[in-house]
Amino acid sequence: MMTLVEQVIRPNVSDDSLLLTAVASPVAPPPRLLMGPGPITVDPRILRAMSAQLVGQYDPAMTAYMTETQALYREVFRTSNEATLLVDGTSRAGIEAALVSLISPGDRVLVPVFGRFGHLLREIAERCGAEVHVREVPWGEVFTLEALEEAVAEVRPKLVALVQGDTSTTMNQPLEGVGAMCHRYDALLYVDCTASIAGNPFEMDAWEIDAATAGLQKCIGGPSGSSPISLSPRAVAVIDARRSVEAGLRSDPESEDETVPTPVRIRSNYFDLGMILDYWGAKRLNHHTEATTMLYGARECARLLLEEGLDEGIARHRLHGDAMLAGVQALGLSVFGDVAHKMHNVVAVEIPSGVDGEAVRAELLNDYGIEIGTSFGPLAGKVWRIGTMGYNARKDAVLVTLAALEQVLRKYGAIVEPSAGTAAAQEVYAR
């Protein structure tokens, strides 16, 4: 009897019996307040933009949207870089595109690691065939400029690959002066700013960053699936030296591609930024079919950021991050890491002794519809990560999360002062 799902009856060609195939019901996610380290609850205005109908990839409306998106993200990155665009894929797609396009096999690369995502940069660089040199500080700390310069002077890398905000530890690596220092040693600086941009200061040109990649699902406020990227003229020159054209796009597919010797060619087709730049540039040379719906979303994300004002958005993230920080501390919870270098948009809270961290997370989700995060590696099971970013960097989200966390903590045996968390947050808002 068909009670839960519609069933389609289809004849089986081998024995004429009937095969019942269940048809899934429409997508209907449960209501959630996503207060983890990302993804976050998406602004309804962005979802509306993503519901718009598709147009052809070379329709004048589409190419105009692409050009507008480039201009918007130049403002978000605070750069004049012409080579500012989107890589279709999650934030990791942007990271891979930048590294595989800038690193040739055998290049020396320095990766300063202070959390999980530094290890990711290391792995991707190794997969690109680089000679990777790693420097580490304990999780919960960041690098000083002096320590970075000492490592660069010793390694003499072609590229320094550095995370700005690492959500695994919640730390925000200071970047001022790093680009200029790298250039004194003739090294490029690549920065993964996925978790930090739009919620913390990011100055691509002023800080002399050569390549930066991001994602939508943190402070930018959208869904995962598109990776904004910006490249300095210095970075573009490296990519130009490796530029090639697909055989099927040449007038004679059997002719040799004279643009670059095969050993130097970028070792990915999909993530070949030379080809992607040709696609987004004046040539409009076909590379892939642009992910139109994601472009609509990315464009609306940037439009809303600039409508609010970048400085105002950063101040909003700082305010609500401060309120959440004060609230969890007032609940008697310890905060992990160097708070002076914490990102505005996420806090790592040490799980109290004797409290089942996963049980608390499950109850917050099941009873209150609130999601907070755990962490990875050496911090797995030791901290909760609570985010206040994008659309959820707002007062009601902070207060509801603190109130729910207090109730669940009390149930699991933690001693907390009634309403202490929300009261401390309200004091921050009253300043």
Secondary structure, 3 states (H helix, E strand, C coil): CCCCCCEEEEECCCCCCEEEEECCCCCCCCCCEECCCCCCCCCHHHHHHHCCCCCCCCCHHHHHHHHHHHHHHHHHHCCCCCEEEEEECCHHHHHHHHHHHHCCCCCEEEEEECCHHHHHHHHHHHHCCCEEEEEECCCCCCCCHHHHHHHHHHHCCCEEEEECEECCCCEECCCCCHHHHHHHCCCEEEEECCCCECCECCCCCCCCCCEEECCCCCCCCCCCCEEEEEECHHHHHHHHCCCCCCHHHCCCCCCCCCCCCHHHCCCCCCCCHHHHHHHHCCCCCCCCCCCHHHHHHHHHHHHHHHHHCHHHHHHHHHHHHHHHHHHHHHCCCCECCCHHHECCCEEEEECCCCCCHHHHHHHHHHHHCEECECCCHHHCCCEEEEECCHHHCCHHHHHHHHHHHHHHHHHCCCCCCCCHHHHHHHHHHHC
